[in-house]
Amino acid sequence: MSTLPGPKTIEFPEDNLEKKVYSIAEELKEYMPVPSDRNRLGYMLYKYATKEGDAPEIIVKSGKFKLEGISKENLASLLTEKLKKFDL
């Protein structure tokens, strides 16, 4: 019996919107230890960047993320700063 190799993963370019917002969420690894929380945050930030979602202040309150070492208010302001850095 043999197995086939896995499918190749295509990386997004660095200037892609999805790559930017998911990298913001991944940078918060020290404050958000659960990977699925970071993925959910990345999706919520993507929706915000495409004008379909809520602002970071609302995302943090409604997201039910497990946070360590940071308050919800500080996380919201940190997200706002990181989004401004990417002009989102």
Secondary structure as UniProt FT lines:
FT   TURN            14..15
FT   HELIX           17..27
FT   TURN            28..31
FT   HELIX           35..49
FT   TURN            50..51
FT   HELIX           56..62
FT   HELIX           72..85
FT   TURN            86..87
//
